[in-house]
Amino acid sequence: MILFLLLPLVAGAQKTMNLDEAIMVALENNYSLKISRNDESIAQNNVSLAPFLPTITGTGRQSQTNNNTESSTAESDRTRNNLYTAGVTLNWRLFDGLGMFTDYSRQQEMLAMSSQRVKINVENLIMRVCSEYYNIIVQQNRMQSALTSLTLSRSRYENAEEKYFLGVISGLDLQQARIDLNADSSAVLSQQETVISAYIRMTNLLNAGHDIDFNINDTIILAPEIDIDSLRERTLQYNNQLILARQGEKLSDYDLQSVRADRYPTLNFSTGYNFSRNEYPWQADSYNQTNGLNWGFNMSWNIFSGLETSRRIANAKIEAESSRLSYLDIENEILGELDLLYNTYRNNIIVASFETQSAEVARASLEIAMERYRLGSLSGLEFREYQNNYLNAINRRLTALYQAKISEIGLRLLAGELTE
């Protein structure tokens, strides 16, 4: 029955997927990441030379007027006018206190921030995929240890059943063996549910439909121990959250420069060509036409605005200072998170080493205990204790390896290495 229930897990596994393939599929299919890239494209479109270029406007108009004039002293008079006008105007801002240059730089910085947000979304998605990928490995290894335990319990039950019929042991020992066999069978089914749930979460992360058409067959290998000093240095330089905060600080400086530009005069150049024709078909002079070129400069200077400009500059300075303080706050928080995560990472490495040794000892002890049980020098309850010790040691080792690996990936995320 257990093998039948495990068939969906085996039948759905059509191809083996490694971590790099999983990350590539997730990056290609994730909807949130696509939205972030669309926002980046909009920011790219907003970076243009429009502030430096002139604007050209064309106009045209046609109108007709029909009038009937009557009076008591004269005959009625009818008139009709046809008016045609057309023109083209060029306006070019030559100087605005360097505000146009500030606006262009501001749009470039907003594009850089949008690109940085894409990087942050990418590394967060990679972190989630890695976490679920290694979780599947852990759960599959737990499934293997649960199946091993079930095999041992089945062997123990068959052995106890044989001894019971021979009158060597009591019915109580046989019942206990049956209870342990049922418990291990339930544990296998529960672990199967956990494994399939992990695959479903991974499939959802990959946005690969609702069918599990892949399997993961891998091991957890810890990288060489990372040096904390190099991590701090890389974090301060390459952490994507810190880079985004620095960009926000620079954006506040551009906002301040943009407000300061209001204190300077603006100089515009304009030129145009106008054409006008007025026709009087019912009069002797049939039309009147004018056309010509015009050009000139226009300067304006806001000399006094009720201290409004000073107020805006003061607020912009405060916002720039707030951005600087926000960066320092984020930097302090990230460095604190780095220290905590590194401490967890170091402890998990040590624990994983201890638990690996314990698991090897527990396995060897279980083999010896199984042989002693078959020879009759070890009771079923004593054998069960060895069996539980083996399962606990395996689970502790897997937990320590998983936590150490996730801590390692978290450190690389803080150091900005996941998007290199």
C-alpha positions as CSV (number, residue, x, y, z in Angstrom):
1,M,0.0,0.0,0.0
2,I,2.8,2.4,0.9
3,L,4.6,1.7,-2.4
4,F,1.3,2.4,-4.3
5,L,1.0,5.7,-2.5
6,L,4.5,6.6,-3.4
7,L,3.9,6.1,-7.1
8,P,2.7,9.7,-7.8
9,L,6.0,11.0,-6.5
10,V,8.0,8.7,-8.8
11,A,5.7,8.8,-11.8
12,G,5.7,12.6,-11.9
13,A,9.5,12.8,-11.9
14,Q,10.4,12.9,-15.6
15,K,13.6,14.8,-15.6
16,T,16.3,15.7,-13.1
17,M,16.7,19.4,-12.4
18,N,19.7,21.0,-10.8
19,L,19.9,24.3,-8.9
20,D,21.1,26.4,-11.9
21,E,18.3,25.2,-14.1
22,A,15.7,25.9,-11.4
23,I,17.0,29.4,-11.0
24,M,17.0,30.1,-14.7
25,V,13.4,28.8,-15.1
26,A,12.2,30.9,-12.2
27,L,13.9,34.1,-13.5
28,E,12.3,33.5,-16.9
29,N,8.8,32.8,-15.7
30,N,8.3,34.9,-12.5
31,Y,5.5,37.4,-13.0
32,S,6.6,39.9,-10.3
33,L,10.1,40.0,-11.9
34,K,8.5,40.7,-15.3
35,I,6.6,43.6,-13.8
36,S,9.8,45.0,-12.3
37,R,11.5,44.8,-15.7
38,N,8.5,46.6,-17.2
39,D,9.0,49.4,-14.7
40,E,12.6,49.5,-15.6
41,S,11.7,49.9,-19.3
42,I,9.4,52.8,-18.4
43,A,12.3,54.5,-16.5
44,Q,14.5,53.9,-19.5
45,N,11.9,55.7,-21.7
46,N,11.8,58.6,-19.3
47,V,15.5,59.3,-19.8
48,S,15.5,61.6,-22.9
49,L,17.0,64.8,-24.3
50,A,13.6,66.5,-24.3
51,P,14.7,69.2,-21.7
52,F,17.5,70.3,-24.0
53,L,15.6,70.4,-27.3
54,P,13.2,73.1,-28.6
55,T,9.5,72.6,-29.1
56,I,7.9,73.4,-32.5
57,T,4.2,74.1,-32.7
58,G,2.1,74.4,-35.9
59,T,-1.3,76.2,-36.0
60,G,-4.0,76.7,-38.6
61,R,-7.4,78.2,-38.7
62,Q,-10.2,78.9,-41.2
63,S,-13.3,80.8,-40.4
64,Q,-16.1,82.5,-42.3
65,T,-18.4,85.3,-41.3
66,N,-21.7,86.2,-43.0
67,N,-23.5,89.5,-41.8
68,N,-26.7,91.1,-42.8
69,T,-27.0,94.8,-41.9
70,E,-30.4,96.6,-42.0
71,S,-31.4,100.1,-41.0
72,S,-34.4,102.4,-41.4
73,T,-32.4,104.9,-43.5
74,A,-30.6,102.6,-45.8
75,E,-31.0,99.4,-47.8
76,S,-29.9,96.2,-46.2
77,D,-26.3,95.2,-46.7
78,R,-24.8,91.7,-46.8
79,T,-21.1,91.0,-46.2
80,R,-19.0,87.8,-46.0
81,N,-15.5,87.4,-44.8
82,N,-13.2,84.3,-45.2
83,L,-10.2,84.2,-42.8
84,Y,-7.3,81.8,-43.2
85,T,-4.4,81.8,-40.8
86,A,-1.4,79.5,-40.4
87,G,1.8,79.6,-38.4
88,V,4.7,77.7,-37.0
89,T,6.5,78.6,-33.7
90,L,9.7,77.4,-32.2
91,N,10.4,77.8,-28.5
92,W,13.8,77.0,-27.0
93,R,14.8,77.3,-23.4
94,L,18.4,78.3,-23.3
95,F,19.0,78.7,-19.6
96,D,17.0,77.9,-16.5
97,G,19.5,77.8,-13.7
98,L,20.9,74.5,-14.9
99,G,17.5,72.9,-14.0
100,M,17.3,71.0,-17.3
101,F,20.7,69.3,-16.5
102,T,19.4,68.4,-13.1
103,D,16.2,66.9,-14.4
104,Y,18.2,64.8,-16.9
105,S,20.5,63.5,-14.2
106,R,17.5,62.9,-12.0
107,Q,15.9,60.7,-14.6
108,Q,19.1,58.8,-15.1
109,E,19.3,58.1,-11.3
110,M,15.7,57.0,-11.3
111,L,16.6,54.5,-14.1
112,A,19.5,53.3,-12.0
113,M,17.2,52.8,-9.0
114,S,14.7,50.9,-11.1
115,S,17.5,48.6,-12.4
116,Q,18.6,48.1,-8.8
117,R,15.1,47.1,-7.7
118,V,15.1,44.5,-10.4
119,K,18.4,43.1,-9.0
120,I,16.9,43.0,-5.5
121,N,13.9,41.1,-6.8
122,V,16.2,38.7,-8.7
123,E,18.3,37.9,-5.6
124,N,15.2,37.5,-3.4
125,L,13.8,35.1,-6.0
126,I,17.1,33.2,-6.1
127,M,17.1,33.0,-2.3
128,R,13.6,31.5,-2.3
129,V,14.4,29.0,-5.0
130,C,17.6,27.9,-3.2
131,S,15.8,27.6,0.1
132,E,13.1,25.3,-1.4
133,Y,15.6,23.4,-3.5
134,Y,17.6,22.4,-0.5
135,N,14.5,21.8,1.5
136,I,13.4,19.2,-1.1
137,I,16.8,17.5,-0.7
138,V,16.4,17.4,3.1
139,Q,12.9,16.1,2.9
140,Q,13.9,13.4,0.4
141,N,16.7,12.3,2.6
142,R,14.3,12.1,5.5
143,M,12.1,10.0,3.4
144,Q,15.0,7.6,2.7
145,S,15.7,7.4,6.5
146,A,12.0,6.8,7.2
147,L,11.9,4.0,4.6
148,T,15.0,2.5,6.1
149,S,13.4,2.6,9.5
150,L,10.2,1.1,8.0
151,T,12.3,-1.8,6.5
152,L,13.9,-2.4,9.9
153,S,10.5,-2.4,11.6
154,R,9.1,-4.8,9.1
155,S,12.1,-7.1,9.6
156,R,11.7,-6.8,13.4
157,Y,8.0,-7.6,13.2
158,E,8.5,-10.7,11.0
159,N,11.3,-11.8,13.4
160,A,9.0,-11.2,16.4
161,E,6.2,-13.0,14.7
162,E,8.4,-16.1,14.1
163,K,9.7,-16.0,17.7
164,Y,6.1,-15.7,19.0
165,F,5.0,-18.8,17.1
166,L,8.0,-20.7,18.5
167,G,7.1,-19.5,22.0
168,V,10.3,-17.6,22.5
169,I,8.7,-14.2,23.2
170,S,5.3,-13.1,24.6
171,G,2.4,-11.6,22.7
172,L,3.2,-8.3,24.3
173,D,6.5,-8.1,22.4
174,L,4.8,-9.0,19.2
175,Q,2.1,-6.3,19.7
176,Q,4.8,-3.7,20.4
177,A,6.6,-4.6,17.2
178,R,3.3,-4.2,15.4
179,I,2.8,-0.8,17.0
180,D,6.3,0.4,16.0
181,L,5.7,-0.9,12.4
182,N,2.4,1.0,12.1
183,A,4.1,4.1,13.5
184,D,6.9,3.9,10.9
185,S,4.3,3.3,8.2
186,S,2.5,6.5,9.2
187,A,5.8,8.4,9.4
188,V,6.5,7.4,5.8
189,L,3.1,8.6,4.6
190,S,3.5,11.8,6.5
191,Q,6.9,12.4,5.0
192,Q,5.6,11.6,1.6
193,E,3.1,14.4,2.0
194,T,5.9,16.8,3.1
195,V,8.0,15.9,0.0
196,I,5.2,16.4,-2.4
197,S,4.2,19.7,-0.8
198,A,7.8,20.9,-1.2
199,Y,7.7,19.9,-4.9
200,I,4.4,21.8,-5.3
201,R,5.9,24.9,-3.7
202,M,9.0,24.6,-6.0
203,T,6.7,24.2,-9.1
204,N,4.8,27.3,-8.0
205,L,8.1,29.3,-7.7
206,L,9.1,28.1,-11.2
207,N,5.7,29.1,-12.5
208,A,5.9,25.8,-14.5
209,G,2.2,24.8,-14.4
210,H,0.5,22.4,-12.0
211,D,2.2,19.1,-13.0
212,I,5.4,18.0,-11.2
213,D,7.4,17.1,-14.3
214,F,10.9,17.2,-12.7
215,N,12.8,15.6,-9.8
216,I,15.7,16.8,-7.7
217,N,18.6,14.4,-7.0
218,D,21.3,16.3,-5.3
219,T,23.3,16.7,-2.0
220,I,24.0,19.6,0.3
221,I,27.7,20.6,0.1
222,L,28.9,23.4,2.2
223,A,31.4,25.8,0.7
224,P,34.7,26.6,2.5
225,E,34.2,28.8,5.5
226,I,33.7,32.5,4.6
227,D,35.8,35.2,6.3
228,I,33.7,37.8,8.1
229,D,36.1,40.7,7.3
230,S,35.8,40.2,3.5
231,L,32.1,39.8,3.9
232,R,31.8,43.1,5.6
233,E,33.8,44.8,3.0
234,R,31.8,43.3,0.1
235,T,28.5,44.1,1.9
236,L,29.4,47.8,2.2
237,Q,30.3,48.0,-1.4
238,Y,28.0,45.6,-3.2
239,N,24.9,45.0,-1.1
240,N,22.0,45.9,-3.3
241,Q,19.9,47.4,-0.6
242,L,22.7,49.7,0.4
243,I,23.3,50.6,-3.3
244,L,19.6,51.5,-3.6
245,A,19.8,53.6,-0.5
246,R,22.8,55.5,-1.8
247,Q,21.0,56.1,-5.1
248,G,18.0,57.5,-3.1
249,E,20.5,59.8,-1.3
250,K,21.8,61.1,-4.6
251,L,18.2,61.6,-5.9
252,S,17.5,63.8,-2.9
253,D,20.5,65.9,-3.8
254,Y,19.1,66.3,-7.3
255,D,15.8,67.4,-5.9
256,L,17.6,70.1,-3.9
257,Q,19.5,71.3,-7.0
258,S,16.2,71.4,-8.9
259,V,14.6,73.7,-6.3
260,R,17.7,75.9,-6.2
261,A,17.4,76.5,-9.9
262,D,14.3,78.6,-9.2
263,R,16.5,81.4,-7.9
264,Y,18.0,81.9,-11.3
265,P,16.5,83.6,-14.3
266,T,15.2,81.7,-17.3
267,L,16.1,82.7,-20.9
268,N,14.0,81.5,-23.8
269,F,14.4,82.0,-27.6
270,S,11.4,81.9,-29.8
271,T,10.9,82.3,-33.5
272,G,8.0,81.7,-35.9
273,Y,6.4,82.3,-39.2
274,N,2.8,83.5,-39.5
275,F,0.5,83.7,-42.5
276,S,-2.9,85.4,-42.6
277,R,-5.4,86.0,-45.4
278,N,-8.7,87.7,-45.1
279,E,-11.0,87.5,-48.2
280,Y,-13.9,89.9,-48.9
281,P,-15.6,88.4,-51.9
282,W,-18.5,91.0,-52.0
283,Q,-16.2,94.1,-51.8
284,A,-13.9,95.8,-54.2
285,D,-10.8,94.8,-52.4
286,S,-11.2,91.0,-52.6
287,Y,-8.5,90.1,-50.0
288,N,-6.0,91.2,-47.4
289,Q,-2.9,89.1,-46.8
290,T,0.0,89.3,-44.4
291,N,2.9,87.0,-43.7
292,G,6.3,87.2,-42.2
293,L,9.0,85.9,-39.8
294,N,9.4,86.8,-36.2
295,W,12.0,86.0,-33.5
296,G,13.2,87.2,-30.2
297,F,14.5,86.4,-26.7
298,N,12.5,86.3,-23.5
299,M,13.9,86.5,-20.0
300,S,12.0,86.1,-16.7
301,W,13.3,86.2,-13.2
302,N,11.3,85.4,-10.1
303,I,12.8,88.1,-7.9
304,F,10.5,87.6,-4.9
305,S,8.0,84.9,-4.3
306,G,6.9,85.5,-0.8
307,L,9.8,83.4,0.6
308,E,8.2,80.3,-1.2
309,T,11.5,79.4,-2.9
310,S,13.4,79.6,0.4
311,R,10.8,77.4,2.1
312,R,11.1,74.8,-0.6
313,I,14.9,74.8,-0.5
314,A,14.8,74.4,3.3
315,N,12.5,71.4,3.0
316,A,14.7,69.9,0.2
317,K,17.7,70.2,2.5
318,I,15.8,68.4,5.3
319,E,14.8,65.6,2.9
320,A,18.4,65.2,1.7
321,E,19.5,64.9,5.4
322,S,16.8,62.4,6.0
323,S,18.0,60.3,3.0
324,R,21.5,60.4,4.4
325,L,20.3,59.2,7.8
326,S,18.1,56.6,6.2
327,Y,21.2,55.2,4.4
328,L,23.1,55.1,7.7
329,D,20.2,53.3,9.4
330,I,20.0,50.7,6.6
331,E,23.7,50.2,6.7
332,N,23.7,49.7,10.5
333,E,20.8,47.2,10.2
334,I,22.4,45.2,7.4
335,L,25.7,45.0,9.2
336,G,23.9,43.8,12.3
337,E,22.0,41.2,10.3
338,L,25.3,40.1,8.8
339,D,26.9,39.6,12.2
340,L,23.9,37.6,13.4
341,L,23.7,35.5,10.3
342,Y,27.5,34.9,10.4
343,N,27.2,33.7,14.0
344,T,24.4,31.3,13.0
345,Y,26.4,30.2,10.0
346,R,29.5,29.4,12.1
347,N,27.5,27.5,14.7
348,N,25.6,25.5,12.1
349,I,28.8,24.4,10.5
350,I,30.1,23.1,13.8
351,V,26.8,21.5,14.6
352,A,26.7,19.9,11.2
353,S,30.1,18.4,11.8
354,F,29.1,17.0,15.2
355,E,25.8,15.6,13.9
356,T,27.6,14.0,10.9
357,Q,29.8,12.1,13.3
358,S,26.8,11.2,15.4
359,A,24.8,10.0,12.4
360,E,27.7,7.7,11.4
361,V,28.0,6.4,15.0
362,A,24.2,5.9,15.2
363,R,24.2,4.0,11.9
364,A,27.0,1.7,13.0
365,S,25.3,1.2,16.4
366,L,22.0,0.3,14.7
367,E,23.7,-2.3,12.5
368,I,25.3,-3.9,15.6
369,A,21.9,-3.7,17.5
370,M,20.1,-5.4,14.5
371,E,22.6,-8.3,14.6
372,R,22.2,-8.6,18.4
373,Y,18.4,-8.6,18.1
374,R,18.5,-11.3,15.5
375,L,20.7,-13.4,17.8
376,G,18.3,-12.8,20.7
377,S,20.7,-10.9,22.9
378,L,18.8,-7.6,22.6
379,S,15.1,-7.0,23.3
380,G,12.7,-5.4,20.8
381,L,12.3,-2.3,23.0
382,E,16.1,-1.9,23.3
383,F,16.4,-2.3,19.5
384,R,13.7,0.4,19.0
385,E,15.7,2.8,21.1
386,Y,18.7,2.3,18.8
387,Q,16.4,2.8,15.8
388,N,15.0,6.1,17.2
389,N,18.5,7.3,18.0
390,Y,19.5,6.7,14.4
391,L,16.5,8.6,13.0
392,N,17.0,11.5,15.4
393,A,20.7,11.7,14.5
394,I,19.9,11.7,10.8
395,N,17.2,14.4,11.2
396,R,19.5,16.6,13.3
397,R,22.3,16.2,10.7
398,L,20.0,17.2,7.9
399,T,18.6,20.2,9.8
400,A,22.1,21.4,10.6
401,L,23.2,21.0,7.0
402,Y,20.2,22.8,5.7
403,Q,20.5,25.7,8.2
404,A,24.2,26.0,7.5
405,K,23.6,26.1,3.7
406,I,20.7,28.7,4.0
407,S,22.9,30.8,6.2
408,E,25.7,30.6,3.7
409,I,23.4,31.7,0.9
410,G,22.0,34.5,3.1
411,L,25.5,35.8,3.6
412,R,26.2,35.8,-0.1
413,L,22.9,37.6,-0.6
414,L,24.0,40.3,1.9
415,A,27.4,40.6,0.1
416,G,25.7,41.1,-3.3
417,E,27.1,37.9,-4.8
418,L,23.8,36.3,-5.9
419,T,23.4,38.8,-8.8
420,E,27.0,38.9,-9.9
